[in-house]
Amino acid sequence: MLRILDNPLQDIPMAAVLTSCMGGFSDEELAKIRLMDRKIHLYDDMRRYMELGDETLLVQKIEQFMALYNRLRALKVHRSIEELIREIYQKTGYVYHMTALPGGEVRKANLERLLEYAKDFKRTSYRGLFHFIRYVDQLKEIDSLKIEGRMKTALYVATVARTYRKALDDYYESEEKYRANMEWYKSEIGKCTYRQFTTGFFFGKPTNETQIYDSNTYVNEYIYLGIAEEVREDGLVRIEQRNKFCVGDTIEIMKPSGDNVLVTVEGMYDADMNPVESCPHSKQLIYLKLSQTPDQYDLLRVHNVNA
């Protein structure tokens, strides 16, 4: 519908809308309209059929659709994209119809996502239905993600890569699962050092709403402690310390699967196996006795109580 509201002379989108619940035309009715003159656009055929068509009921059906179409098209000049989409949903009952079909909850979620796209689009420097359609098309064309980690810690790269990997896997398994886990993804991304989120210049020159001007400080909710480089047969874990922590602290084992396991530091030993209470020196080699043994290459982190 949005495509034909932007430009009615698009035959394929027009035919799709006419034969959907928004139009309610059968394939036979569509064929009768198209046979008025196949050399012109379907939209023009509809207008011609209203003048010259010989089936009164079909003429009335076209008139009803054109009245709805013209009302919606007039709105696009004065309303935001989000308001226009909500009006389409309300006038056509499209959301209710989609929800009643198999997989209705997923269909409904997709329609709600379109409203979220409209809210995000409002924060860009672009305006108008044409640019919004291009905006959505560009989102559909994203086929890869690049994790920028050259100046980041291993914790940052592991957290971001693990979270996006799980989000993609969940989405391809089930969109319902993906949406149900959305808060988990956001929570996990928030556990690495970051400077809030913005689309930046992805959709063109940003406005004051798409750039974050009121703060340039990093958010640091979790502190990176190190990687489980070796797990000995006696359960001791060797790490190269990256930040200070102490015996008795509760820390977190971060696993590639997405699981996060809270454990207690029950013991700590230096490189010569002398017991110590803390590891204050940067890149200090230490051995840990934890309440639960991690696997090799699991990451260790701790919640930043000062964040």
Long-range contacts (C-beta under 8 A, 24 or more apart in sequence): 1-72, 1-88, 1-92, 2-84, 2-85, 2-88, 2-129, 2-132, 2-133, 3-133, 4-43, 4-69, 5-69, 5-72, 5-73, 5-76, 5-84, 5-129, 6-76, 6-129, 6-130, 6-133, 7-130, 8-41, 8-43, 8-69, 8-73, 9-41, 9-43, 9-44, 11-41, 11-42, 11-43, 14-41, 14-42, 14-43, 15-42, 18-42, 18-65, 21-92, 21-93, 21-94, 21-97, 22-88, 22-92, 22-94, 23-65, 24-61, 25-61, 25-65, 29-58, 29-61, 32-58, 33-58, 33-62, 68-92, 76-129, 80-118, 80-122, 81-118, 81-121, 81-122, 81-129, 81-132, 82-115, 82-118, 82-119, 82-122, 84-129, 85-114, 85-115, 85-118, 86-115, 105-176, 106-175, 106-176, 109-175, 109-176, 109-179, 110-175, 120-199, 121-203, 122-209, 123-199, 123-207, 123-209, 123-210, 124-199, 124-203, 124-204, 124-206, 124-207, 124-210, 125-204, 125-205, 125-206, 125-207, 125-210, 126-203, 126-204, 135-203, 138-203, 152-192, 152-193, 153-193, 153-224, 153-242, 154-224, 154-227, 154-299, 155-192, 155-193, 155-222, 155-224, 155-254, 155-299, 155-301, 156-192, 156-193, 156-194, 156-224, 158-254, 158-299, 159-188, 159-189, 159-191, 159-192, 159-254, 160-189, 160-192, 162-188, 162-254, 162-256, 162-258, 163-188, 163-189, 166-258, 188-258, 190-219, 190-221, 191-221, 191-222, 191-301, 192-222, 193-218, 193-219, 193-220, 194-218, 194-219, 195-219, 219-307, 220-304, 220-307, 221-303, 221-304, 221-307, 222-252, 222-301, 222-302, 222-303, 222-304, 222-307, 223-301, 223-302, 223-303, 223-304, 224-299, 224-300, 224-301, 225-251, 225-300, 225-301, 225-302, 226-299, 226-300, 227-297, 227-298, 227-299, 227-300, 228-253, 228-294, 228-295, 228-296, 228-297, 228-298, 228-299, 228-300, 229-296, 229-297, 230-296, 231-293, 231-294, 231-295, 231-296, 232-287, 235-289, 235-290, 235-293, 236-269, 236-287, 236-288, 236-289, 237-287, 237-288, 237-289, 237-290, 237-293, 237-294, 238-285, 238-286, 238-287, 238-288, 239-285, 239-286, 239-288, 239-300, 240-283, 240-284, 240-285, 241-279, 241-281, 241-282, 241-283, 241-284, 241-285, 241-286, 242-282, 242-283, 243-302, 244-278, 244-279, 244-280, 245-278, 245-279, 245-302, 246-277, 246-278, 247-276, 247-277, 247-278, 249-302, 250-302, 251-290, 251-300, 251-301, 251-302, 252-300, 252-301, 252-302, 252-303, 253-290, 253-292, 253-294, 253-298, 253-299, 253-300, 254-298, 254-299, 254-300, 254-301, 255-294, 255-295, 255-298, 256-297, 256-298, 261-292, 261-294, 263-290, 263-291, 263-292, 263-294, 264-290, 264-291, 265-289, 265-290, 266-290, 266-291
